[in-house]
Amino acid sequence: MTLDEIRINWTNKCKDRKAAVEMWDSMAGQFKIFEIPQNENILFKIIERENMLQSDSSVLDVGCGTGKYSAALSKKVLSITGIDLSSKMIDFGKENIEKLEIKNVNLICGDWNEWDIIENGYENRFDLVFAHMTPAISDAGTFEKMIRCSKNYGIVVKPTRRTDEISDEIMKMVELDRNTYGRDESIAYAFSMLWLMGYQPKLEYEEQEWNIKKSFEEACGMYINRVKTYKNLDKEEDKIKQFLKSKLKDGFIEEKVNTTVSVLYWRK
């Protein structure tokens, strides 16, 4: 497969950007208060082992959410810029950064899919560019922009071979194929792009299990907008709500997620 073939085949399947923003906005409250990730996190292990950061390094955090990974790295570098499409995530992140008295982290609300890296002076600017568990890197274009922003290192962390007990059932209900919203192809395409560009990308894996607990309102905001991202809903929205009501237990909906976290990293 050539680079042009990857660009043709690896496309963003999102049909409704507004629904995507609403989904992440609806989830922002769950990330409002965060704990700083510790060094045992696989992302930090790789950054440390590969000696990717110095005290004068600049970092770009693509799809930063509320900025907890930016906050965690802030003491190791000169500056960090985080960008995320959810204004609520960014607002909560700025509140936390201020409370933690972190001065070298700048969080920006913006859609990476549409972000102009030339106009904003991002090309070849950052020592490390990373995207951790985010749909911001969703096609060849968004990934190529990420590559172009880095002058040294890049890291993409994605949940792959993932099973979501409730979300997968809803996707079947509305007849959405897993390949439509699949995450596995992103890592495969990204690795291939880097290889064809002359890099020597590396992959590491970690098995993880997440237990998710949401109120009915939170669950509706997440699951319904997740479907709307890929498909227009009509009567199916009521069907999803009824399904979620059937899953209520003591006022909450709980879901177990099993995934292989894939970490792709490279050096220019």
N, C-alpha and C positions, 0 to 999 in steps of 0.2 A: 504494500500500500504506500502511495506517495503522500507527500504533505498536502497536495491539492485534493486528493481523494479523502483524506482525513477532514479537511475543511468542509468538504461537501457533506460528509456523513455525520460528523460530530456537530450537531446543531442544538440550539436551545429549544426545548419542547414546551416551554412556558407559553401559554396562549393568553394569559391575563396577568399583566404585571401588577395591576391594582389589587387583584386577589392575593398575589404573592406578598405584597407590602402589608395588606390587612392581616394575613396569616402571621407574619413576624411581629407586627404591632400587637396582635392579640396575645402573643406569647411573651412579650417584653417584660411583663410584670413578674414572671417566674425567674427572670434573670436579673431583676433589679438589684437585689442584694447577692453578691457573689463572694465566694472564697477564692483567694488567690491560688491558682494551681501550683502544685509543688513540683520539685525536681524529678519525682518519679514518673511524671507524665511523659509519654513516649516522644512527644514533640520536643520537650526540653532535653530529654536524654540525647536525642540526635543532635540538637543545636550545640550542646556541651561537648559531646564526643567528637564532632566534626570541627570544633573550634570556629563556629560560624560568626561569632560576635566579638567585638572589641569595645572598649570604652568610648571610642569615637564613631561607632557604627550608627547608621540610620536604617530604620526598619519600616516596612509597609505591611499592615495587617488588613488583608482583603476579606470583607465580610466579617468585620470585627465584633458584631453584636454589641454587647454592653462594655466590651473592651477589657475583659479580665485577663486575656493572654497578653495584651499590650501592657497592662498594669504589672503583670508578673515579670515581664522582660525589661521594664523601665529602668531598673537600677543597674542593668548591665550595659546600657547603650547611651548614646548621646541624645537620640530623638526617635520617636515612634509616631507614625501617622496611621490611624485606623479609619476605614471607610465602610459604611453599611447603609443599605437602602431603607431601613426602618428608623424613622425619626424618633420613635419612642425608645428604641434600643439606644440610640445615640444620646438622647436626653438623660436616660438613666445612667448611661456610662459616664457622661460628663459630671453628673452629680457624684458618682463614686470616685472618679479621678480627683475631684476637688476635695472630697472628704479625706482621701488618702494623702492629700497634699503632694500629688505627683505633678511636676511642672513640665516634663518633657514628652507628654503624650497629647496629641491633637486628634480628636475624633470628629469625623466629617460625615454628614448625611449625604449619600450619593449612591446611584445605581451603577455598579461596576460595569454592567452590560453596556451602559451608555457613556461611561466616563471617558473623557478625552485626555489621554495621558500626555499628548504633546502640548495641548493648551495649558494643562496644569503643571507642566514641567516635571513629569514623573519618569520619563524615559531615561533608563540607565542611571537612575538617581540613588537607589537604595542598595545597601550592602546585603540585606536579606528581605525577601518578599515571601510572606507565607499566607496560606488560606486554610483555616482550621475548621473542619466540619461545616462548610458553608456551600450553598448552591450558587454562590457568586461566580464560581468557576464551573460553568455549565456547558460550554461549547469551545470550539477551536479559537474563536475570536477572543473570548474572555481569558483563555489560558495564554494565548500569544501575547496579550497585553501584559499579563503578569510576568512572563519571561522577559519582555522588553524593559520592564521597570527595574529589574535587578541588574546590578553590576558585579555581583559575586554569587549569592546563593538563593535558592528557591525551595520551598516546601509546600506540598499539598497534602492535607490529611482528609480522607474521605471514609465514611462508613460504607463497606461493601458486603456483598453476600448477606444482606440484612433481612431479617424477618421481624415484622411488627404485627403482633397478634390482632389488634383492632384495625389498624390502618390497612393492612393487607386485605382484610375481610371487606372493608368499605370499598376498596378499589375493585374487588371482584364484583361487588354489588352494582357498581356503576359501569361495569364492563371496561375498565381501564387495564390494559395489559401492563405487566411489570416492566416491559421494555420501554414503555412510554415515560415512566417516571424512574427508570432504573438508574442506579448510581455506579454500577460496576463498569460500564463502558467508559466513563470519564477517566478512570485511572488507566485503562488499557490504551485509550487514545492519547492521553497525556504522555505516557511512557513512550509510545511510538513516535510522537511528534518530537520529543526531546532527542530520541535516538537518531531520527532522520536529520535533525539539525546539527548533529555532530557531538552532542553531549553524551555523558556516561551516567545516565540516571540510575538511582538505586531505589529499591523497594524494601520496606519492612512491614510486618504485620503484628497485630495484637488482638486477641479475642476479648470482646467486652459484652457485658450484659447490663442493660439499663432498665430501671423500674420507674415508669412514668405514672404520675398521679395528678388528675385534673378534675376541676369542677365541671359540671355539665356545660356551663357557658364557655369555659376555657376550651373544653374538648370540641364544642361546635365551632369555635373560632379557628381552631387548628385544623381539624379534619375536613370541614366543609371548604374552607379556603384552600386547603391543599389540593382537593379535587378540582376546584374552580381554576386553579392554576393551569390545569391541563385540559379541562373539559367544561363546556357550558352546562349548567344545571337548571332543571325545571322542577318537575315533581319529585325528582330524586333527592332534593334537599330535605324534604319532609321525611322521606324514607330513611335518610341518614340520621336525622334527629331521633326518629323512633328507635332505630337500632342502638344509638348511643344511650337512650333512656333505659333500654333493656339491659345495658351493661353497668348501670349505676349500682354502687354498693356503698352503703353508709354515706350517700351524698357525693361520691366521687367515682370517677372512671379510671381504672388502673390498666396499664399495658406493660407487657414485658417485651423488650427489644433485644434481640441477639444479633451481633454484627462482628465482622472482621474489619477492624480499623486498618486501613491501608495508608502507609506514609510513603509518598514519592518525593525524593529530594535530589538536587543536582547542584553542580557548581559550574559557573561559566569559565 
